[in-house]
Amino acid sequence: MTTAEKATSESYFVSRLAETARRDEIAAPCTIDSLTKALGSYLPEKQVAQVRRAHDYAANAHEGQYRRTGHPYISHPLAVAMILAGMRMDHQTIMAALLHDVIEDTAVAKSTLGNRFGKQVAELVDGVSKLAIMFESRAEAQAENFQKMALAMAKDIRVIMVKIADRLHNMRTIGVMSREQRQRTARETLDYYAPIANRLGMHNIMVEFEDLGFAALHPLRAESIRRRVEKARGHRKALLSKLHQSIQASLEAEGIEATVTSREKHIYSIYSKMKTQQKSFEDIMDVFGFRIVVNDEDACYRALGIVHNLYKPVVGRFKDYIAIPKINGYQSLHTTLFGMHGVPIEVQIRTTHMAEVADHGIAGHWLYKAREEKTRGGQRARRWVRDLMELQQRAGNPLEFIDSLKIDLFPDDVYVFTPKGDIMELPRGACPVDFAYAVHTDIGNHCIACRIDRALAPLSQQLESGQSVEIITAKGAKPSPDWLSFAVSGKARAGIRQSLKNQERAESIMLGRKLLNRSLTNAGTSIKELDFRRLRRVFKEFGVRKLDEVLQAIGHGEVMAYAVAQRLLAADDSNYEAVPVEHEGPMAVHEGEGLVVTYGRCCGPVPGDSIVGHMTQGKGLVVHMETCKNMREIGRRNPEQTIPARWAAMTDQEFTTALRIEVNRKQGVIAELAATIAAVNAGVDRINVEERDARVSSVVVVITVSDRIHLARVMRRLRAIPSVITMRRTHQ
Ligand code: MN
């Protein structure tokens, strides 16, 4: 074929497309009367009346507008509404369909629609309009705005349903569009709308999208396949009816009520099979397809047995989508048989309800089914959205409205993005720690900070849908017990608890080892030098079996290191005389030791203060200031429980302590205190003000500092404030 001929023939098909588009039954397939008649079959009269009002309003708003087909504009919203009526959508959806171009194309505001037709209808119309805008401005640069917009729209799946019906009618009338418009719209339909319809399980609509899109994009190829199908149909006719009869008869013979239909692949699927699987047209068309629809699930399996008896099944081709439905909710039994003369027969067996879902997809679930079905439908919907996301990523082109779909469909969950753009589903109220554990337990266990939408944020911050979250981890970092106060997901909470348990155990053992060694040093020995095989029986006295368990019990404050040391030494040497407590050397306290070393809230020691330790059952070592009143009390009563301590290696940890400050009452003085503390890089945890009298207030400030020198600097600055009368360290 020469180029000239090709152009001629292509223009021939294009003009035929345009002709089709202008036909009344395509461009303007219904009137308000035929629409309301259709609605009357499943909607109450009152709702039908509301639909009529919406129509009158839309007709008025579009008055004087015409479509390229030459029909009054209202013919389009009517056609869209009729498509949705065919899916038995509710009256609000139908109303939104009638009004769907009103905001976009006329001067009507969303609020006006809200006042007239209710918030829900207005939201639906608004959602459809925004989707339209979004499809037009798919610029990467606008991704951010895009996302915000996406979050605000598509309040529910019905927006998508209206959009799909809208696109369907536009595709049916695509022939009147300009060449450029036609190709762009067709591409978009094949790339986005058909897969979405497929994921929603709306098979009939997907087929129509594909065939219309294909014909508009490649009119010649589509036409050539259509002709070959027609021709092949003639050759196949006799064999087809023979097969049909034999299947029908054998089902009847077994008393199974069934509708048997033959089915043909649609043009676009033949084309893509030829293209992607490199199959010849004949190979594809040589397969005969039948569908058997029966009354119940049980009959499906019985029918399967019957056809397997009738013709030999092809090994490995049987698929049970009843037991394991497809992502979009599709259920059926699939099998392939060798028919007479060895022709392959593909058979699908399903119930009436399954057939409904197979054709109409999500609409089949959402519309006619009662509440119990709803949850199953919801789960399916959840799955298809997830699948849709994958699809989008493969396409490499962000369709953010899908995200909004997720958000609005399932408001109990929060959906956030990983740095790679993957979607994580988290329970409402989740924070970055939940996110970290959702990614991986190791990430959770080692996270130290995070970025939300690229800005540093606290690990406790509640996440909102649409945010992007990045976790910063550090080797050797560990979960903090505080996390349990804000992590909400089961996975995170379990992970934190497990890690704390391990951590605490390891730290208890370490502390126990330190404490026991300290006690043993006084007797001139150490853990290493003791022969624990001989000392096993001593363990029994403490109710443990292994050294680690003894150390853990010591570190945890359940038994005294001193007591254990005495027992071990006495057991080894019958002449052993107890070493006095006072002789034990000081314990080195490492800052930020974590779980089994804590700091007394009564005195708030900071590095540099003289300190003593105190073993508290279940808490491990609690470090106090030497001057702490509580400690002096304990020291008097149980001197063996106090442990001389000193600060060891410095880190950059923050310590909490409190100051009591008497100030002259004066406006702004508290702010001045806080500003002064902040100016020397100390943190303010909280400020409590007690009013003494008309002149003086007593203020307790809980601050965080790095050490005693830092604290002294804070106090010096505070003293310099004229309103400050006195100041001293205090309990928190
Ligand atoms: Mn429209």
Boltz pocket constraint, residues with backbone or C-beta under 6 A from the ligand:
constraints:
  - pocket:
      binder: B
      contacts: [[A, 76], [A, 100], [A, 101], [A, 166]]
      max_distance: 6.0
